[in-house]
């Protein structure tokens, strides 16, 4: 051993990121192990490598006793005085060893361990590097395809693009260049297990960050992104600069920015939606490419909305297998019910007929008053029966006397309802017989 060893260890420390002290410890342990193979396992040995010179030394440690029983671990007081002046019972004596006898075995062992350590360190380093890159896009070339799983050569290691992370309509061949998102990195005895994805929404996000400077510089933010791989992606964007149009910035002049992204996604449709705190504006934009006639909030607490579109764009608004409205709902966080004008018209007529049928049970009430009640949404007989005169007189055109008449008629209708239902059930049973 010499200073050359220290220089070599410093080089390993710099290049392989393995601390010099760790390798010196390996060498010292190898010396101890080699000597024990040389003389016996029970011997107590200490070894040391000088961190400055690289010189190696070893010694056997023995305990001073009156009567020696185990010569490998014990030494008499008389013999101990040869190595330690004034040695007394209970002391420990260190006897220097000639390392030449077992240094060769120690060197071979140390070399094997160091090589293993270097491999482990490189695997750990590569794992940490890949772990830090989760969520980033990586370039590689297809090494092989096994059971439809794609093995990608990344240079220093390999990664897998499993079937579950592939877009169904995309096809690749061996040797082809590929870009994908790193979604997982796991430790493995052969190196890190890297999993890639072509279906993850963040792949689209990273592509926009690469193509749109305003997104990279945080002038424009991607608020939310939802995707049905191979079909359509919807992205909600917002600008922090009133002079910058978020959608225009993402599209670019004549589509120069969005075109490379669409090409990378093999023609997948992308809808850019300006984010808005106003639910109606947000839903209107999210249902793109269809243009709704109206958007109505049905229940704000449960986030339910109704979208009416013209008959000719109903299929466009819903999308193939419902993917367009489904993505719009996921993007906005609202449950969206899409209807055509014709569907809404039929629904309205049906509701009016049902309301008219209910209100027809109010004997002695004019059609004009019934129309006022229907217009106010008061079509529940039991609810009408429970109202007060003051409640009904808030409606225009209804006075005290009319209100009393309505309540009385509603109470009579509610009282007769069970009997009517019983007759209907009896009639149904007779028909069945």
C-alpha positions as CSV (number, residue, x, y, z in Angstrom):
1,X,0.0,0.0,0.0
2,X,1.2,3.5,-0.7
3,X,0.0,7.1,-1.5
4,X,-1.0,5.7,-4.9
5,X,-3.8,3.9,-3.2
6,X,-5.0,7.1,-1.6
7,X,-4.9,8.9,-5.0
8,X,-6.9,6.0,-6.5
9,X,-9.5,6.2,-3.7
10,X,-9.8,10.0,-4.1
11,X,-10.5,9.4,-7.9
12,X,-13.2,6.8,-7.1
13,X,-14.7,9.2,-4.6
14,X,-14.8,12.0,-7.2
15,X,-16.1,9.9,-10.1
16,X,-18.2,7.3,-8.4
17,X,-19.4,9.3,-5.4
18,X,-18.2,6.7,-3.0
19,X,-16.6,8.2,0.2
20,X,-12.8,7.4,0.5
21,X,-13.4,6.4,4.2
22,X,-16.0,3.9,3.1
23,X,-13.5,2.1,0.8
24,X,-10.7,2.2,3.4
25,X,-13.2,0.5,5.9
26,X,-13.7,-2.2,3.2
27,X,-10.0,-2.7,2.9
28,X,-9.5,-2.9,6.7
29,X,-12.4,-5.4,7.0
30,X,-10.8,-7.5,4.2
31,X,-7.5,-7.5,6.1
32,X,-9.2,-8.8,9.2
33,X,-11.2,-11.4,7.2
34,X,-8.0,-12.6,5.4
35,X,-6.0,-13.0,8.6
36,X,-8.8,-15.0,10.2
37,X,-8.8,-17.3,7.2
38,X,-5.1,-17.6,7.7
39,X,-5.0,-18.5,11.5
40,X,-8.6,-19.1,12.7
41,X,-12.0,-17.3,13.1
42,X,-11.8,-16.8,16.8
43,X,-8.8,-14.6,16.8
44,X,-9.3,-10.9,17.7
45,X,-7.7,-8.8,14.9
46,X,-7.6,-5.1,14.3
47,X,-6.5,-3.5,11.0
48,X,-5.8,0.0,9.9
49,X,-4.9,1.9,6.7
50,X,-3.2,5.3,7.1
51,X,-5.5,7.9,5.4
52,X,-2.4,10.0,4.5
53,X,0.1,7.4,3.3
54,X,-2.0,4.4,2.5
55,X,0.3,2.2,4.6
56,X,-1.4,-0.9,6.0
57,X,-1.0,-2.3,9.5
58,X,-2.6,-5.1,11.5
59,X,-2.4,-6.5,15.0
60,X,-3.7,-9.3,17.2
61,X,-5.4,-8.2,20.4
62,X,-5.0,-10.6,23.4
63,X,-6.0,-10.3,27.0
64,X,-3.4,-10.7,29.8
65,X,-4.3,-13.6,32.1
66,X,-2.7,-15.8,34.9
67,X,-3.4,-19.1,33.2
68,X,-3.7,-19.2,29.4
69,X,-6.6,-21.3,28.2
70,X,-7.1,-20.0,24.7
71,X,-3.9,-19.0,23.0
72,X,-5.6,-17.1,20.2
73,X,-7.4,-14.7,22.6
74,X,-5.2,-14.8,25.8
75,X,-1.5,-14.2,26.7
76,X,0.4,-14.8,30.0
77,X,1.8,-11.8,32.0
78,X,5.4,-12.8,31.3
79,X,4.8,-13.0,27.5
80,X,2.8,-9.8,27.5
81,X,5.7,-7.8,29.0
82,X,7.5,-8.4,25.7
83,X,5.0,-6.2,23.9
84,X,3.8,-3.9,26.8
85,X,6.0,-2.8,29.6
86,X,4.4,-3.3,33.0
87,X,1.6,-5.4,31.6
88,X,-0.8,-6.8,34.3
89,X,-3.6,-9.2,34.4
90,X,-6.7,-7.7,32.7
91,X,-4.8,-5.5,30.2
92,X,-5.1,-5.9,26.5
93,X,-1.9,-6.4,24.4
94,X,-1.7,-5.6,20.7
95,X,0.8,-7.7,18.8
96,X,1.9,-6.3,15.5
97,X,1.5,-8.7,12.5
98,X,3.5,-9.1,9.3
99,X,0.8,-8.3,6.7
100,X,2.8,-9.8,3.8
101,X,1.5,-13.3,4.7
102,X,-2.1,-12.4,4.0
103,X,-2.0,-9.1,2.2
104,X,-2.5,-10.8,-1.2
105,X,-5.7,-12.5,-0.1
106,X,-6.9,-9.3,1.5
107,X,-6.2,-7.3,-1.7
108,X,-8.3,-9.8,-3.8
109,X,-11.2,-9.7,-1.3
110,X,-11.0,-5.9,-1.1
111,X,-11.0,-5.6,-4.9
112,X,-14.1,-7.7,-5.2
113,X,-15.9,-5.8,-2.5
114,X,-14.9,-2.4,-4.0
115,X,-16.1,-3.4,-7.4
116,X,-19.4,-4.5,-5.9
117,X,-19.6,-1.2,-4.0
118,X,-18.9,0.8,-7.1
119,X,-21.7,-1.1,-8.9
120,X,-24.1,-0.5,-6.0
121,X,-23.2,3.1,-5.8
122,X,-23.8,3.6,-9.6
123,X,-27.2,1.8,-9.3
124,X,-28.1,4.0,-6.3
125,X,-26.9,7.2,-8.0
126,X,-28.9,6.3,-11.2
127,X,-32.0,5.5,-9.1
128,X,-31.8,8.8,-7.3
129,X,-31.3,10.6,-10.6
130,X,-34.3,8.9,-12.1
131,X,-36.4,9.4,-9.0
132,X,-35.7,13.1,-9.2
133,X,-36.9,13.2,-12.8
134,X,-40.4,11.7,-12.1
135,X,-42.8,13.9,-14.0
136,X,-40.3,14.9,-16.6
137,X,-40.2,13.9,-20.2
138,X,-37.3,11.8,-21.4
139,X,-36.0,10.9,-24.9
140,X,-34.9,7.4,-25.9
141,X,-34.9,4.8,-28.6
142,X,-36.9,1.6,-28.7
143,X,-34.6,-1.3,-27.8
144,X,-37.1,-4.2,-28.1
145,X,-40.8,-5.0,-27.9
146,X,-41.8,-7.9,-25.6
147,X,-45.5,-8.9,-25.1
148,X,-46.5,-5.5,-26.4
149,X,-44.4,-3.8,-23.7
150,X,-41.9,-1.4,-25.1
151,X,-38.3,-1.5,-23.7
152,X,-36.7,2.0,-24.2
153,X,-32.9,2.5,-24.2
154,X,-32.2,5.7,-22.2
155,X,-28.4,5.5,-22.6
156,X,-27.2,4.7,-19.1
157,X,-30.2,2.5,-18.3
158,X,-33.4,1.0,-19.8
159,X,-37.0,1.8,-19.1
160,X,-40.3,0.1,-19.8
161,X,-43.4,1.6,-21.5
162,X,-46.1,-0.9,-20.5
163,X,-49.2,-1.6,-22.5
164,X,-51.3,0.2,-19.9
165,X,-49.4,3.4,-20.4
166,X,-49.5,3.3,-24.3
167,X,-52.1,5.2,-26.4
168,X,-54.1,2.4,-28.2
169,X,-53.8,3.9,-31.7
170,X,-50.0,4.6,-31.5
171,X,-47.7,2.1,-33.1
172,X,-43.9,2.0,-32.7
173,X,-41.0,-0.2,-34.0
174,X,-37.6,-1.2,-32.8
175,X,-35.0,1.5,-33.3
176,X,-37.6,4.3,-33.4
177,X,-37.0,7.4,-31.4
178,X,-39.6,8.0,-28.6
179,X,-40.5,10.6,-26.0
180,X,-42.4,9.7,-22.8
181,X,-43.0,10.8,-19.3
182,X,-41.2,9.2,-16.3
183,X,-44.0,8.2,-13.9
184,X,-42.2,5.7,-11.6
185,X,-38.7,4.8,-10.4
186,X,-38.1,1.7,-8.2
187,X,-35.0,0.2,-6.8
188,X,-33.9,-3.2,-8.3
189,X,-30.9,-5.5,-7.8
190,X,-30.0,-5.0,-11.5
191,X,-30.6,-1.3,-11.5
192,X,-33.5,1.1,-11.2
193,X,-36.9,0.0,-12.7
194,X,-38.1,3.0,-14.7
195,X,-41.7,3.1,-15.9
196,X,-42.7,5.5,-18.7
197,X,-46.1,6.8,-19.9
198,X,-47.5,8.2,-23.1
199,X,-51.1,8.5,-21.6
200,X,-50.4,10.7,-18.6
201,X,-51.9,14.2,-18.8
202,X,-48.6,15.7,-17.6
203,X,-47.0,14.6,-20.8
204,X,-49.1,17.2,-22.6
205,X,-48.3,19.7,-19.9
206,X,-44.6,19.2,-20.4
207,X,-44.9,19.5,-24.1
208,X,-46.7,22.9,-23.7
209,X,-43.9,24.1,-21.3
210,X,-41.4,23.2,-24.0
211,X,-43.2,24.9,-26.8
212,X,-44.8,27.9,-25.1
213,X,-42.3,30.4,-23.4
214,X,-45.2,32.1,-21.6
215,X,-46.0,28.9,-19.7
216,X,-42.4,28.1,-18.9
217,X,-42.0,31.7,-17.6
218,X,-45.3,31.4,-15.6
219,X,-46.9,34.3,-17.4
220,X,-49.6,31.8,-18.5
221,X,-50.5,29.0,-16.1
222,X,-52.2,25.6,-16.8
223,X,-55.0,25.5,-14.2
224,X,-56.2,22.0,-15.0
225,X,-55.6,19.4,-17.7
226,X,-57.8,16.4,-18.5
227,X,-57.2,13.8,-21.2
228,X,-58.6,10.8,-22.9
229,X,-55.5,9.5,-24.7
230,X,-55.7,9.4,-28.4
231,X,-59.0,11.2,-28.6
232,X,-59.0,14.6,-26.9
233,X,-57.3,16.8,-24.3
234,X,-58.8,19.8,-22.6
235,X,-56.6,22.4,-21.0
236,X,-57.7,25.3,-18.8
237,X,-55.3,28.2,-19.0
238,X,-55.1,31.6,-17.3
239,X,-52.9,34.6,-18.0
240,X,-51.3,36.7,-15.2
241,X,-50.7,39.5,-17.7
242,X,-53.8,41.3,-19.1
243,X,-52.0,42.0,-22.3
244,X,-51.4,38.3,-22.9
245,X,-54.2,36.1,-24.3
246,X,-53.6,32.7,-22.7
247,X,-55.2,30.7,-25.6
248,X,-53.5,32.7,-28.3
249,X,-50.1,32.3,-26.6
250,X,-50.6,28.5,-26.5
251,X,-51.7,28.3,-30.2
252,X,-49.1,30.6,-31.6
253,X,-49.0,32.4,-35.0
254,X,-50.9,30.2,-37.5
255,X,-50.8,27.4,-34.9
256,X,-47.0,27.3,-34.9
257,X,-46.8,26.4,-31.2
258,X,-49.6,23.9,-30.9
259,X,-48.9,22.0,-34.1
260,X,-45.7,20.2,-32.9
261,X,-47.6,19.1,-29.8
262,X,-50.4,17.7,-31.9
263,X,-47.9,16.0,-34.1
264,X,-46.1,14.4,-31.1
265,X,-49.5,13.1,-29.8
266,X,-50.2,11.7,-33.3
267,X,-53.2,14.0,-34.1
268,X,-54.9,14.0,-30.7
269,X,-57.4,16.9,-30.5
270,X,-56.6,19.6,-28.0
271,X,-59.1,22.2,-26.7
272,X,-57.6,25.2,-25.0
273,X,-60.1,26.7,-22.5
274,X,-59.7,30.1,-20.9
275,X,-60.2,29.6,-17.2
276,X,-62.9,31.7,-15.5
277,X,-64.2,32.0,-11.9
278,X,-67.7,32.5,-13.4
279,X,-69.1,29.0,-13.7
280,X,-71.3,29.7,-16.7
281,X,-68.4,31.3,-18.7
282,X,-66.1,28.4,-17.8
283,X,-68.7,25.7,-18.7
284,X,-69.5,27.5,-22.0
285,X,-65.8,27.4,-23.0
286,X,-65.2,23.9,-21.7
287,X,-67.9,22.4,-23.9
288,X,-65.9,23.4,-27.0
289,X,-65.9,22.8,-29.9
290,X,-69.7,23.0,-29.5
291,X,-71.2,26.4,-28.9
292,X,-74.1,26.2,-26.4
293,X,-77.2,28.3,-26.7
294,X,-77.5,28.6,-23.0
295,X,-75.9,27.3,-19.8
296,X,-78.1,27.2,-16.6
297,X,-77.0,26.5,-13.1
298,X,-79.4,23.9,-11.7
299,X,-77.8,23.4,-8.3
300,X,-74.9,25.5,-7.3
301,X,-74.1,23.5,-4.1
302,X,-74.0,20.2,-5.9
303,X,-72.4,21.8,-9.0
304,X,-75.1,20.7,-11.4
305,X,-75.5,22.6,-14.7
306,X,-77.6,22.2,-17.8
307,X,-76.3,23.0,-21.3
308,X,-78.7,23.6,-24.2
309,X,-77.3,23.3,-27.7
310,X,-78.9,23.4,-31.2
311,X,-80.0,20.1,-32.6
312,X,-77.3,19.9,-35.2
313,X,-74.4,20.1,-32.7
314,X,-75.7,17.8,-30.0
315,X,-73.4,14.9,-31.1
316,X,-70.5,17.3,-31.2
317,X,-71.2,18.6,-27.7
318,X,-71.5,15.1,-26.3
319,X,-68.6,13.7,-28.3
320,X,-67.8,10.1,-29.3
321,X,-69.0,7.8,-26.5
322,X,-69.6,11.0,-24.5
323,X,-65.9,11.9,-24.2
324,X,-66.4,15.6,-24.9
325,X,-68.9,16.3,-22.2
326,X,-67.1,13.9,-19.9
327,X,-63.9,15.8,-20.2
328,X,-65.7,19.2,-19.8
329,X,-67.2,17.9,-16.6
330,X,-63.8,16.7,-15.3
331,X,-62.1,20.0,-16.3
332,X,-64.7,22.3,-14.6
333,X,-65.7,20.0,-11.7
334,X,-69.3,20.4,-12.6
335,X,-71.9,17.8,-13.5
336,X,-73.0,18.8,-17.0
337,X,-76.3,17.7,-18.5
338,X,-76.3,18.4,-22.3
339,X,-79.7,18.6,-24.1
340,X,-80.7,19.7,-27.6
341,X,-83.4,22.4,-28.2
342,X,-85.8,19.8,-29.3
343,X,-85.2,17.7,-26.2
344,X,-85.6,20.7,-24.0
345,X,-88.9,21.7,-25.8
346,X,-90.3,18.2,-25.3
347,X,-89.3,18.1,-21.7
348,X,-90.9,21.5,-21.1
349,X,-94.1,20.4,-22.8
350,X,-94.1,17.2,-20.7
351,X,-93.6,19.1,-17.5
352,X,-96.3,21.6,-18.3
353,X,-98.7,18.8,-19.1
354,X,-97.9,17.1,-15.8
355,X,-98.3,20.4,-13.9
356,X,-101.6,21.0,-15.7
357,X,-102.8,17.5,-14.8
358,X,-102.0,18.1,-11.1
359,X,-103.5,21.6,-10.9
360,X,-106.7,20.3,-12.7
361,X,-107.5,18.6,-9.4
362,X,-108.1,22.0,-7.8
363,X,-111.9,22.3,-8.1
364,X,-113.4,25.8,-8.5
365,X,-110.1,27.5,-9.5
366,X,-109.9,29.3,-12.8
367,X,-107.5,28.4,-15.6
368,X,-105.9,31.8,-15.3
369,X,-105.1,31.3,-11.6
370,X,-103.8,27.7,-12.3
371,X,-101.5,29.2,-15.0
372,X,-100.2,31.7,-12.4
373,X,-99.5,28.8,-9.9
374,X,-97.7,26.8,-12.6
375,X,-95.6,29.8,-13.6
376,X,-94.6,30.2,-9.9
377,X,-93.7,26.5,-9.7
378,X,-96.5,25.7,-7.3
379,X,-97.6,22.4,-8.7
380,X,-97.4,20.2,-5.6
381,X,-100.9,19.8,-4.1
382,X,-99.6,19.0,-0.6
383,X,-97.3,22.0,-0.7
384,X,-100.2,24.3,-1.7
385,X,-102.3,22.9,1.1
386,X,-99.7,23.8,3.6
387,X,-99.2,27.4,2.5
388,X,-100.7,30.4,4.2
389,X,-102.8,33.2,2.6
390,X,-99.9,35.6,3.1
391,X,-97.7,33.2,1.1
392,X,-100.0,33.1,-1.9
393,X,-100.9,36.8,-2.0
394,X,-97.2,37.6,-2.8
395,X,-98.0,36.3,-6.3
396,X,-99.3,39.0,-8.6
397,X,-103.0,38.7,-9.4
398,X,-103.9,36.6,-6.3
399,X,-105.9,38.3,-3.5
400,X,-106.9,37.1,-0.1
401,X,-110.2,35.5,-1.2
402,X,-108.5,33.7,-4.1
403,X,-105.7,32.5,-1.9
404,X,-108.2,31.1,0.6
405,X,-110.0,29.3,-2.2
406,X,-106.8,27.8,-3.5
407,X,-105.8,26.5,-0.1
408,X,-109.2,25.0,0.5
409,X,-109.2,23.3,-3.0
410,X,-105.7,22.0,-2.4
411,X,-106.7,20.5,1.0
412,X,-109.7,18.8,-0.6
413,X,-107.6,17.4,-3.4
414,X,-104.9,16.1,-1.0
415,X,-107.6,14.5,1.2
416,X,-109.2,12.7,-1.9
417,X,-105.8,11.6,-3.3
418,X,-105.4,8.4,-1.2
419,X,-108.9,7.3,-2.2
420,X,-108.3,7.9,-5.8
421,X,-105.0,6.0,-5.6
422,X,-106.7,3.0,-3.9
423,X,-109.3,2.9,-6.7
424,X,-106.5,3.0,-9.3
425,X,-104.7,0.2,-7.6
426,X,-107.8,-1.9,-7.4
427,X,-108.5,-1.4,-11.1
428,X,-105.0,-2.5,-11.9
429,X,-105.3,-5.7,-9.8
430,X,-108.6,-6.5,-11.6
431,X,-107.0,-6.0,-15.0
432,X,-104.1,-8.3,-14.0
433,X,-106.5,-11.0,-12.9
